[in-house]
Amino acid sequence: FLQGKTAVVTGSNSGIGLGIAVELAKAGADLVLNSFTDTDDDHALAAKLASDHGITARYLQADMSKAQDCRALIEKAGACDILVNNVGIQHVAPITDFPAEKWDAIIAINLSSAFHTTAVALPMMQSAGWGRIINIASAHGLTASPFKSAYVAAKHGIVGLTKVTALETAREPITCNAICPGYVLTPIVEKQIPDQMKTHGMSREDVIAKVMLQRQPSGDFATVEQMGGTAVFLCSAAADQITGTTISVDGGWTAL
Ligand code: NAD
């Protein structure tokens, strides 16, 4: 049902962004994939998605820590009916040791990038007469954990931006919502495991079960396919009146 719509997914050459891109492609959307790299593999990934799903798919390099790159990404896409602000990075350290440049990078990539892409995409959606903005927040957009100051601040910020975007478009056939994943086993999480093993003096299995999934009552990781399915639902007519809210896909994390 998304034939003829173009979806731009930021940070989509791996993990949740790629999972969302695949599910949108299955529903017929054309794709613009993105990351900060510009390799043959990046372009081959777009070509593969295009041939697997009978859609058009392009890969556009943009460093989402830079305002100009964020804006240029949407301009180069040329059309943006569905905007998925997915890009995100993590750094784990107590506030007193948290490097200032990591704080700045996380705020730029996880929060400000969505402001810049939204600012350019909204006029395109307004002239097309339809639009969907899906911000990938986190359970950390609604709750906090120690040692993740920049990430938690940025994710709470993107939930706020989601509400403002929804209010500014409320009278139009445009919606803006945030998906709040719990733990999903993607590279961003994989990279945290060695640090957590060191911090807690635990094995990999214990870090997964006792630290990471301890907050997730289901005891299971959520999957990138589930994030994609939720994004497709938000693009459906059933979600026309869902705007300015969060959908948690977190195995019960935020119910605790
Ligand atoms: P990931 O590391 O697998 O993917 C991040 C993507 O962003 C990659 O494609 C990477 O190349 C790209 N990227 C990183 N820096 C970039 C930059 N400066 N410019 C352009 N692209 C850049 O991570 P993921 O787990 O798939 O995370 C995706 C989103 O989901 C993030 O916003 C993350 O905070 C959020 N999230 C993830 C989890 C989880 O458990 N994995 C939970 C909650 C929220």
Boltz pocket constraint, residues with backbone or C-beta under 6 A from the ligand:
constraints:
  - pocket:
      binder: B
      contacts: [[A, 10], [A, 11], [A, 12], [A, 13], [A, 14], [A, 15], [A, 16], [A, 17], [A, 34], [A, 35], [A, 36], [A, 62], [A, 63], [A, 64], [A, 65], [A, 85], [A, 86], [A, 87], [A, 88], [A, 89], [A, 109], [A, 110], [A, 136], [A, 137], [A, 138], [A, 139], [A, 180], [A, 181], [A, 182], [A, 183], [A, 184], [A, 185], [A, 186], [A, 187], [A, 188], [A, 189]]
      max_distance: 6.0
